[in-house]
Amino acid sequence: MPAILYPLTTEKAVAAIERENSIVLVIDKKATKGQVKQEAEKRFGTKIKGVNVVNCHDGRKKAIIKFTKPGEAADIASKLKII
């Protein structure tokens, strides 16, 4: 089962793409930071600086993925048709 389910497209998540060079993804509840980082690097084909995981009160689990290269999040977001 894949660790990454879908990208989050809230106003705050889309703003983080440009401001923080990061993408917010909804992930599987059992996924770990390592699994998410490994799958994201394979899926997006780029190096990842870090992964933060947040358990939401509505039952979802989110991962905030920061990229190493400046502007990389915007490129990936356009491929995913977020922006």
N, C-alpha and C positions, 0 to 999 in steps of 0.2 A: 504494500500500500504506500502511495507517495506521501511524503511528509508535507509538501506544499500543496494546499488545496486551491486557493485563488487569491489574487491581489485585492487589497482593500482600497476602495475608491471614495472614501469620505473626503470632505474638504480639507481636514487636517492632514490626512495621509498624502493627498496630492500636493499640498503646500510643502511637505517635508521632502519631496523629490527635488525641488529646486534649492530649498533653504539648507538642507542637511545632507544632500547627496545620498538619500536612503529611500528604500521602498518598504512599505508595510504589507505583509502577506498574512493571510489566515492560514494556519497550519493545523495538522492533526493533533488531537489532544495528547497523544502519547509520544509525539516527536520531541527529540532533544535538540539543543543548540548545534551539536556536532552533525546530526543528521540533516538539519535544515541548511547548515553552511555547505556541507558536501553536495547536497542535491542542488542548491542554488548555484554553486560554482559550475557544476556540470551542465545545468539547464541554461544558464545565462552566458557561460563561457568566459568568465572574468574572475579576477581575484576579489575576495570579500574581506573588508577590514574587520568587521565584527558583527555579531548577531545578539540582539537582546530579545528575550521572550517575555510576554505578558499574558497572564491568565485573566480574562475579562469576566465581569460579574454576570454577563449574559450567556456564559458557557463556552464562548469561543476562546481560542488561543491564538495570539498574534505574534509574529516575528518582525522586528524592525531590523532590516539588513542594510548596513553601511558599506559603501563601495570604496575601493582604494583610489581609483582614477577620478579626478574631478569631472563632473558632467556625465558619468557613466549611468547614474540612476535615470537621468532624463532620456538617454538613448534607449535603455531597456524599457522604460515606461512607454515610450512611443511604439516600440515593437509589440508590447502587450496591449496597446491601444487604450492606455489609461489617460494619457494626455494627447 
